[in-house]
């Protein structure tokens, strides 16, 4: 393009084109030169690969979307009335002639205060994108009432309120990988694995002559829980437990 521009410039300054009969040629050359400099921008290959993500606003656009009230679930983070809430509980209710509704318990992500709201099943709410991250459990800090986790890749520590784990906090074990949900780099919820290995600390031994052998019995685990297990389980056994309902899976 630069070479062509130089040639056009030399042509325009040439005496042979200075005569009135050649003025139309000069005007045409000027138009061609301007046209070369006004070509539309060609997208770079990296921009083409990124598509809409190459736009600076696209990240925030993708962070939230609208869902129906009937699709709201516990754990969702939504924006309502200018505030950001995490859904703690949701339950379908019937309002007689008013139709079905969703009764939700919401926790303010800023203050931690809880409120109860009623949503229509066809009402739309803004759901906020939440990042899921796997982190390693380190210890419980009783001074801050938090569980201290660590990102295994960056080794950055994160304090998560104990209440986010709920009753399942008893399943936490050294170096256990847990899942944390983050919104704007703040923890919203945390959960332990669905299956956890525990050690039986106390199990009643069936005595012969006392009747038929029971199919199940209660045993105590090293985390303080009591669960139902098959009769052949004894103290010292390691068993796999379902953390969603504290049920025995296998030995």
ChimeraX attribute file (.defattr): number of C-alpha atoms within 10 A of each C-alpha:
attribute: neighborCount
match mode: 1-to-1
recipient: residues
	/A:1	9
	/A:2	8
	/A:3	8
	/A:4	11
	/A:5	17
	/A:6	12
	/A:7	12
	/A:8	17
	/A:9	15
	/A:10	11
	/A:11	16
	/A:12	18
	/A:13	12
	/A:14	10
	/A:15	9
	/A:16	9
	/A:17	15
	/A:18	13
	/A:19	8
	/A:20	9
	/A:21	8
	/A:22	11
	/A:23	13
	/A:24	11
	/A:25	14
	/A:26	18
	/A:27	12
	/A:28	10
	/A:29	17
	/A:30	15
	/A:31	11
	/A:32	14
	/A:33	17
	/A:34	11
	/A:35	10
	/A:36	13
	/A:37	10
	/A:38	9
	/A:39	8
	/A:40	7
	/A:41	6
	/A:42	8
	/A:43	9
	/A:44	8
	/A:45	8
	/A:46	9
	/A:47	13
	/A:48	12
	/A:49	11
	/A:50	10
	/A:51	10
	/A:52	12
	/A:53	14
	/A:54	13
	/A:55	10
	/A:56	9
	/A:57	10
	/A:58	12
	/A:59	12
	/A:60	9
	/A:61	10
	/A:62	11
	/A:63	13
	/A:64	16
	/A:65	13
	/A:66	13
	/A:67	15
	/A:68	15
	/A:69	22
	/A:70	18
	/A:71	14
	/A:72	22
	/A:73	15
	/A:74	14
	/A:75	18
	/A:76	20
	/A:77	27
	/A:78	24
	/A:79	16
	/A:80	11
	/A:81	6
	/A:82	6
	/A:83	10
	/A:84	19
	/A:85	27
	/A:86	23
	/A:87	21
	/A:88	18
	/A:89	17
	/A:90	22
	/A:91	14
	/A:92	15
	/A:93	15
	/A:94	11
	/A:95	8
	/A:96	7
	/A:97	6
	/A:98	8
	/A:99	10
	/A:100	16
	/A:101	19
	/A:102	22
	/A:103	19
	/A:104	21
	/A:105	18
	/A:106	24
	/A:107	20
	/A:108	17
	/A:109	18
	/A:110	10
	/A:111	8
	/A:112	11
	/A:113	10
	/A:114	15
	/A:115	13
	/A:116	13
	/A:117	11
	/A:118	15
	/A:119	20
	/A:120	17
	/A:121	18
	/A:122	14
	/A:123	14
	/A:124	16
	/A:125	17
	/A:126	16
	/A:127	21
	/A:128	19
	/A:129	18
	/A:130	22
	/A:131	15
	/A:132	15
	/A:133	14
	/A:134	18
	/A:135	23
	/A:136	20
	/A:137	23
	/A:138	18
	/A:139	15
	/A:140	18
	/A:141	14
	/A:142	9
	/A:143	6
	/A:144	12
	/A:145	13
	/A:146	17
	/A:147	22
	/A:148	19
	/A:149	24
	/A:150	19
	/A:151	15
	/A:152	14
	/A:153	8
	/A:154	7
	/A:155	11
	/A:156	10
	/A:157	15
	/A:158	20
	/A:159	16
	/A:160	22
	/A:161	19
	/A:162	20
	/A:163	14
	/A:164	17
	/A:165	19
	/A:166	12
	/A:167	10
	/A:168	18
	/A:169	17
	/A:170	14
	/A:171	21
	/A:172	21
	/A:173	18
	/A:174	9
	/A:175	14
	/A:176	17
	/A:177	21
	/A:178	19
	/A:179	17
	/A:180	23
	/A:181	20
	/A:182	17
	/A:183	17
	/A:184	9
	/A:185	10
	/A:186	16
	/A:187	20
	/A:188	23
	/A:189	23
	/A:190	25
	/A:191	19
	/A:192	21
	/A:193	15
	/A:194	12
	/A:195	16
	/A:196	17
	/A:197	16
	/A:198	20
	/A:199	17
	/A:200	22
	/A:201	16
	/A:202	16
	/A:203	20
	/A:204	13
	/A:205	12
	/A:206	14
	/A:207	9
	/A:208	8
	/A:209	7
	/A:210	7
	/A:211	8
	/A:212	9
	/A:213	13
	/A:214	10
	/A:215	10
	/A:216	13
	/A:217	17
	/A:218	15
	/A:219	21
	/A:220	18
	/A:221	20
	/A:222	15
	/A:223	15
	/A:224	12
	/A:225	13
	/A:226	16
	/A:227	17
	/A:228	14
	/A:229	21
	/A:230	15
	/A:231	17
	/A:232	15
	/A:233	20
	/A:234	17
	/A:235	15
	/A:236	14
	/A:237	15
	/A:238	17
	/A:239	17
	/A:240	16
	/A:241	21
	/A:242	15
	/A:243	19
	/A:244	11
	/A:245	10
	/A:246	17
	/A:247	15
	/A:248	16
	/A:249	13
	/A:250	13
	/A:251	15
